[in-house]
Amino acid sequence: MRYGTSYFPTRLDAYKYYSVMGFEWRDVIYMLERHEIHIGKPPGLNSLRRAVAQKDQGGSKRYFIYEDIRIG
C-alpha cells in the first residue's frame, strides 16, 4: 500500500507543492506553524512501513509511505 503524507524534505519542497494550488510562501509558513504540514521524515517507520521522498506536483518532493501488508 502507498499513500502520500504531509511531510516534505524541505520548506522549499512544501512551497513548490502548494504554489501550484495558488498558495504563497507566507501560507506555507503558517501551515508549518500550525503543524498542518511538516519538514522531515514521518514518524513511526520500521521494516514494514517506510517513507520515500518522491517527485510530486510543482517540481516538489514529498514523502510517501509504503506499507508491506502481509496476511498470515
C-alpha positions in Angstrom: 0.0 0.0 0.0 1.2 3.5 -0.8 -0.1 6.8 0.4 1.1 10.5 0.4 1.8 12.4 3.6 2.0 16.0 4.8 5.8 15.6 5.2 8.3 17.3 2.9 12.1 17.1 2.8 12.5 20.9 2.8 10.4 24.1 3.2 11.2 24.8 -0.5 9.5 21.5 -1.4 6.5 22.4 0.6 6.3 25.8 -1.1 6.7 24.2 -4.6 3.9 21.7 -3.8 1.4 24.3 -2.6 2.3 27.1 -5.0 0.7 25.1 -7.8 -2.6 25.5 -5.9 -2.2 29.3 -5.5 -0.7 29.4 -2.0 2.1 31.9 -1.2 5.2 31.5 0.9 3.5 33.0 4.0 0.7 30.5 3.7 3.2 27.6 3.8 4.9 29.1 6.8 1.5 29.4 8.5 0.7 25.8 7.8 4.1 24.8 9.2 3.5 26.8 12.4 0.0 25.2 12.8 1.6 21.7 12.3 -0.7 21.1 9.3 2.4 20.2 7.3 5.9 19.0 8.4 9.5 19.1 7.3 11.5 15.8 7.7 10.6 12.1 7.6 7.3 10.9 9.0 7.4 9.2 12.4 6.6 5.5 13.1 8.8 4.0 10.4 10.0 0.4 10.6 10.8 -2.5 8.4 7.2 -2.8 7.2 6.5 0.9 7.0 9.0 3.1 5.1 9.0 6.6 3.8 10.3 7.5 0.4 10.7 11.1 -0.9 9.3 11.2 -4.5 8.7 13.8 -7.1 5.3 15.5 -6.8 3.5 18.5 -8.3 5.3 21.7 -8.9 8.6 20.0 -9.0 8.5 19.3 -5.3 9.4 16.2 -3.4 7.0 14.8 -0.8 7.2 11.7 1.4 5.1 8.7 0.6 4.6 5.8 2.9 4.9 2.3 1.7 3.5 -0.4 3.9 4.2 -4.1 3.4 0.9 -5.7 4.4 1.3 -9.4 4.9 -1.5 -11.7 5.8 -0.8 -14.7 8.0 
